[in-house]
């Protein structure tokens, strides 16, 4: 093989390696999101804020429904439509 062809092959392999490494790094960060963490925690903070400022306080049953809704909100297919 000539030098030019070898250089192009090495360049293509290098670009593919960089792309694959980038995809791996990004996918680890993206898929580490857990539907039991972010939205339910935000809902808990909202419940605490509501209970501090308004009477009557939310009941345990109300709180459980809000938290269940916060967890279910992230499940597909709704989460797939979020960025469409």
PyMOL commands that set and color helices and strands:
alter all, ss='L'
color gray80, all
select helices_A, chain A and resi 3-30+38-53+60-72+78-81
alter helices_A, ss='H'
color red, helices_A
deselect
rebuild
show_as cartoon
